[in-house]
Amino acid sequence: MIGAEPRERRNFNGRDFILEQSITGDVSIIKAWKADKKGNVMFRKTARNFNPDVATAGRTCIVEVEELVEEGELDPDHIHLPAVYVDKIVVGEKFEKRIEFKTMHVEGQAV
């Protein structure tokens, strides 16, 4: 039988917890809407749910963006991920937006 090393125990608000080291990934790869050349990142819609957390969880963070703008063009109140977490920015090419489509009405045809 292989034994484990004893782990630190602490009590928070009357409840006992065993402390464990977190798992850290080597690389975080995320997709974003906009970033400036310094590395500050903005996400759109539901991409804000998990991408900032994923970006901060890895040792190296690579961000693929749709649009790269100059430093200072992004409103500081709308930056979702600060540049301190970003190691590399890649400007993507040709983003397919599968959920968006154009519908044209042809006269005389039922919708």
Residue, then its C-alpha position, 0 to 999 in steps of 0.5 A: m500500500i502506498g501512503a500519501e503525505p499528510r495534508e494541511r487542515r484548516n478550519f474556516n467558519g466552523r468547517d474543516f478543510i484539507l488544503e490541496q495544491s491546485i492543478t496548473g496547466d502548461v498552456s492556456i489557449i483562448k479565443a477573444w474578440k479584440a486585444d490591443k498590442k500590449g495584450n489587454v483583451m476584450f471578450r464578446k457575449t458568453a466568451r466572458n464566462f470561462n475564458p478569463d478563468v482559463a487564461t489565468a490558470g495556465r503558465t503560458c497564455i496564448v490568445e487568438v483574436e479577431e481584431l488587434v488594435e493599437e494601445g489605448e484604443l480599448d476602453p479600460d472599463h471594458i477590458h476583461l483580461p489584463a495584459v499581465y496574463v497574456d504571453k502571446i497574441v495571434v490574429g486569426e484569419k477568417f472566422e466562421k460565425r455558424i450561428e449567424f446567417k442571412t435570410m432573404h425573402v423572395e416575393g411569392q414564397a411562404v416563409 
